[in-house]
Structure formats: C-alpha cells, structure tokens
Amino acid sequence: MSNFMVNLFRRDKNLTVNQLIVKKTITSFFFLFLFFAGCIVAWKWLHRQPFDGTAGGGIRQPLRNSLNANEVIFSKIFSENHLSKTYPVSEAVKNVRFNGDLGLDLKNKFDTATWRLHVIKKNGDTLTLTLDEIKKLPRTEVCFNFKCIEGWNQITWWAGVKMSDFIKAYGLDQEASMKYVGLSTPNGEYYVGIDMASALHPQTILCYELNGQPLPIKEGFPLRLIIPVKYGIKHLKLIGTMYFDNNRPKDYWYERGYDYYAGL
C-alpha cells in the first residue's frame, strides 16, 4: 500500500463519523460534477460533427461509425448454425400486432391479383414469378419471438419458402455470391437491404402464411420477408422486387438513422 493511501487511511481514522460522511459526500459530488461536465463536453462535441450524408437525414457521423463497427464485429461472428429460439405453435399469439403500413398502400387497395415477384438477376434479366409458382417449393414453418426495435415482442407463427431454397430452385447462385440482397414494395415506398449471410440463414423465409392461413393484407399479402435473426424493421411486407448487389442496397430506416445491420 502506498504512503498516500496509508496517510489517507490514518486521516480517515481520526475523523468523526459526521466528518467522514461530509468528506465522502463532497468527494461523491466532485466526481459526479466531473461526470456531468464530461457528458456536456461530449454532447457539444457530438453536435458539432457532420451528419453521415444518408438520403433521409441520417445521424451524426461518429454514431454511424459506431454502428458500422458493430456490423463488422457481428457479421464476423455470424453463423448459420446459430438459430433463433423457436416455440411450439400453441404458444403463438392469435392476434398479431399490426405495426406499420409503409409501402402497403392500404387506402388504394393494391390489386393483389396482378402481383408478381420481380427478381433482377446479375446479368440484368428479370425473373417474374407468381405466388403459385413460389408455393410449389418446399414449405417451411418458423415460430419465433418477433422483436420490434420499438421494444415490443410477440411469439408468432409463419410459413413460406426458405430463401436458400428459393435461390437454389431458380438458379440464383451467382446472385447469392454477392454481399447483399435488396427488397422493395411494388410502389417503391419501403425498401430494405439485407446482408447475404442473414438472407440465406436457414430460418429466413419468403412468407405467405400467418397462423396457418394466407397472410392478411395488412401483414404483406401475398408475400413478405420473415428473417428471425433481424429486428422487425427488416421484415419487409409485400415484396415487389428483389435484387442483388455487392454494395449496400438502400434501406428505409438506415436513411433515418437506424442501424443497417439490425441484427439480434
């Protein structure tokens, strides 16, 4: 023990209880003052930093750098063998929370009879598919705890086609070798970008059923994305277009300051 600590201990021993309380209180307030002063300095510094330049407004560049660093770390440790916890179908909620109608165009009642999935291939060709064609592929179910970035969660039961099975069935191996897949609604109002490793995760499905029934219109009928390794902001409803890229596809909530990776 240093002489300083010995002397401090001796001085404390000679203090009365009240004097010791006063000394510790003053010391605590001193360090609390330093903490708040540091927070104020850091806050002012952050607000002098430029925005990240994304289309929807974005966030301050140091915050974006932190989120990008998180993406690098978590993408390195990501594994298709790490599955989201699943639950018995009996535990799934009957009334799934409706949260968000971006891109659904519910007021104008989008004509689902004319819906087609447009898959833009690497060479520029477009593969156009109906729901019936997609439903010919092996059906997969997943019942998991759907988590929203707003803080709520629900155990929900979905069914559809594994993205990996879809890629294989339609000969999209070259496209799957790219780093990202982009998805958007038919009207282009809502769009997400997904890292390819997460898109090919064995629990990621192109979904057409909820609770054993066709998707409700408000949940993205006829086809939506269910990707249990991501927060709800990535589970695009009403997929109209799918494309592939080695650069990050545009992402609606990323442009508004959220994490691009959005992984769980």
C-alpha positions in Angstrom: 0.0 0.0 0.0 1.4 3.4 -1.0 2.3 6.1 1.7 -0.5 8.2 0.3 -3.1 5.5 0.9 -1.7 4.8 4.4 -1.8 8.5 5.3 -5.3 8.8 3.9 -6.5 5.8 5.9 -4.9 7.3 9.1 -6.6 10.6 8.5 -10.0 8.9 8.0 -9.5 7.0 11.3 -9.1 10.3 13.1 -12.3 11.8 11.7 -15.6 11.7 13.4 -18.5 9.8 11.8 -20.1 13.1 10.7 -16.8 14.4 9.3 -16.3 11.2 7.4 -19.8 11.5 5.9 -19.2 15.1 4.9 -15.9 14.1 3.3 -17.4 11.2 1.3 -20.4 13.3 0.2 -18.1 16.1 -1.1 -15.9 13.6 -2.9 -19.0 11.9 -4.5 -20.4 15.3 -5.7 -17.0 16.2 -7.1 -16.8 13.1 -9.2 -20.5 13.5 -10.2 -19.7 17.0 -11.3 -16.8 15.7 -13.4 -19.0 13.1 -14.9 -21.7 15.6 -15.9 -19.2 18.0 -17.2 -17.7 15.3 -19.4 -21.1 14.4 -20.7 -21.8 18.0 -21.6 -18.5 18.4 -23.4 -19.1 15.1 -25.3 -22.6 16.2 -26.2 -21.4 19.5 -27.5 -18.6 17.8 -29.5 -21.1 15.3 -31.0 -23.4 18.1 -32.1 -20.5 19.8 -33.9 -19.9 16.7 -36.0 -21.3 16.3 -39.6 -24.2 14.1 -40.5 -23.4 10.8 -42.3 -25.0 12.1 -45.5 -27.7 9.4 -46.0 -30.8 10.5 -48.0 -33.3 10.5 -45.2 -31.3 12.7 -42.9 -29.2 10.1 -41.1 -27.3 10.6 -37.9 -24.0 12.2 -36.7 -21.0 10.5 -38.3 -19.4 9.3 -35.0 -22.6 7.4 -34.1 -22.8 6.0 -37.6 -19.2 4.9 -37.3 -20.1 3.0 -34.1 -23.0 1.2 -35.7 -20.8 0.3 -38.7 -18.2 -1.1 -36.3 -20.9 -3.2 -34.6 -21.9 -4.5 -38.0 -18.3 -5.6 -38.8 -18.0 -7.4 -35.4 -21.3 -9.2 -35.5 -21.1 -10.2 -39.2 -17.7 -11.8 -38.4 -19.2 -14.0 -35.7 -22.5 -14.7 -37.5 -23.1 -18.3 -38.2 -26.0 -20.2 -39.9 -25.7 -22.7 -37.1 -26.9 -20.1 -34.6 -30.6 -20.3 -34.8 -33.2 -18.1 -33.2 -35.1 -19.8 -30.4 -38.3 -21.5 -31.7 -41.5 -22.2 -29.9 -44.4 -24.6 -30.1 -47.2 -23.3 -32.4 -49.5 -23.5 -29.4 -47.6 -20.5 -27.9 -48.0 -18.3 -30.9 -50.3 -15.3 -30.4 -53.7 -15.4 -32.3 -53.9 -11.6 -32.8 -50.6 -10.5 -34.3 -49.8 -6.8 -33.6 -50.2 -4.7 -36.7 -47.3 -2.2 -36.8 -46.6 -0.2 -39.9 -48.2 0.1 -43.3 -45.2 1.7 -45.2 -45.4 0.6 -48.8 -48.7 -1.3 -48.4 -50.9 1.4 -50.0 -53.9 0.1 -48.0 -56.1 3.1 -48.8 -55.9 2.5 -52.5 -56.3 -1.3 -52.0 -53.4 -2.6 -54.0 -54.7 -5.3 -56.5 -53.0 -8.4 -55.3 -54.4 -10.4 -58.3 -51.9 -8.7 -60.5 -49.0 -9.1 -58.1 -45.8 -10.6 -59.3 -42.4 -11.0 -57.7 -39.7 -9.4 -59.9 -36.2 -10.8 -59.3 -33.5 -8.8 -61.0 -30.6 -11.1 -61.9 -26.9 -10.2 -62.0 -26.9 -10.0 -65.8 -29.8 -7.6 -65.8 -32.5 -10.1 -66.8 -35.7 -10.1 -64.7 -37.3 -13.3 -63.4 -41.1 -12.8 -62.9 -42.9 -15.2 -60.6 -46.5 -15.7 -59.3 -47.3 -16.8 -55.8 -48.5 -20.2 -57.1 -45.0 -20.8 -58.6 -43.3 -19.9 -55.3 -45.7 -22.1 -53.3 -44.6 -25.1 -55.4 -41.3 -25.0 -53.5 -40.9 -26.9 -50.2 -42.9 -25.2 -47.4 -41.1 -24.3 -44.2 -42.6 -23.1 -40.8 -41.0 -20.9 -38.2 -42.5 -19.9 -34.8 -40.2 -17.5 -33.1 -40.2 -14.3 -30.9 -40.7 -11.5 -33.4 -38.9 -8.4 -31.9 -39.5 -4.8 -32.8 -36.9 -2.1 -32.4 -39.5 -0.1 -30.5 -39.2 -2.6 -27.7 -42.2 -4.9 -28.0 -42.1 -8.6 -29.0 -44.5 -11.4 -29.8 -44.3 -15.2 -30.4 -45.6 -15.6 -34.0 -46.0 -18.5 -36.4 -45.2 -18.0 -40.1 -44.8 -20.3 -43.1 -43.3 -20.0 -46.6 -40.3 -20.9 -48.6 -36.7 -20.7 -47.3 -34.8 -18.0 -49.1 -32.0 -20.5 -49.6 -34.4 -23.0 -51.3 -35.7 -20.2 -53.5 -32.2 -19.2 -54.5 -31.3 -22.8 -55.4 -34.6 -23.6 -57.2 -34.3 -20.6 -59.5 -30.5 -20.9 -60.2 -29.5 -17.7 -58.4 -26.2 -19.0 -57.2 -24.2 -16.2 -58.8 -26.6 -13.6 -57.3 -26.2 -15.3 -53.9 -22.4 -14.9 -54.1 -22.9 -11.2 -53.8 -22.8 -9.4 -50.5 -26.3 -8.1 -50.2 -29.9 -8.6 -51.3 -32.3 -5.6 -51.7 -36.1 -5.8 -51.4 -38.7 -3.2 -52.0 -42.5 -2.9 -52.1 -44.3 -2.7 -55.6 -44.7 1.1 -55.1 -41.1 1.6 -54.0 -42.1 3.4 -50.8 -40.5 0.9 -48.5 -37.2 -0.9 -49.0 -34.6 -2.8 -47.1 -31.1 -4.1 -47.6 -30.0 -7.5 -46.1 -26.5 -8.9 -45.8 -26.5 -12.1 -47.8 -25.4 -14.4 -44.9 -28.5 -13.4 -43.0 -30.7 -13.7 -46.1 -29.5 -17.3 -46.6 -29.9 -18.2 -42.9 -32.0 -21.4 -42.6 -34.8 -19.6 -40.7 -35.2 -16.8 -43.3 -38.3 -17.3 -45.4 -40.3 -15.7 -48.2 -43.5 -15.9 -46.2 -47.1 -16.4 -47.5 -48.9 -17.7 -44.3 -49.6 -16.5 -40.8 -51.1 -18.8 -38.2 -51.7 -21.4 -40.9 -53.7 -19.0 -43.1 -52.8 -16.8 -46.1 -51.2 -13.6 -45.0 -53.6 -10.8 -44.1 -53.4 -7.8 -46.4 -52.0 -5.6 -43.6 -49.3 -8.2 -42.9 -48.0 -8.1 -46.5 -50.1 -10.4 -48.6 -49.2 -12.2 -50.8 -45.5 -12.4 -49.9 -43.3 -10.8 -47.2 -39.9 -11.4 -45.6 -39.5 -13.1 -42.3 -36.0 -13.1 -41.0 -35.8 -14.1 -37.3 -32.1 -13.0 -36.9 -33.1 -9.4 -37.5 -35.3 -6.8 -35.9 -38.8 -6.1 -37.4 -37.6 -3.2 -39.5 -36.0 -5.7 -41.9 -39.1 -7.9 -42.3 -40.4 -6.2 -45.4 -44.1 -6.6 -46.1 -45.4 -7.0 -49.7 -42.3 -7.8 -51.6 -42.4 -6.5 -55.2 -38.8 -6.5 -56.3 -35.7 -8.4 -55.3 -32.2 -7.6 -56.5 -28.6 -8.3 -55.6 -25.5 -6.1 -55.1 -22.0 -6.0 -53.6 -22.7 -2.5 -52.3 -25.3 -1.8 -49.6 -28.8 -1.5 -51.2 -30.7 1.5 -50.0 -32.6 0.9 -46.7 -35.5 3.0 -45.5 -34.7 3.1 -41.8 -31.0 3.3 -42.3 -31.6 6.6 -44.1 -33.4 7.7 -41.0 -30.6 7.0 -38.6 -31.1 3.3 -37.6 -28.6 0.5 -37.7 -28.2 -1.0 -41.2 -27.4 -4.5 -39.9 -30.2 -4.5 -37.3 -29.2 -8.0 -36.1 -30.3 -9.8 -33.0 
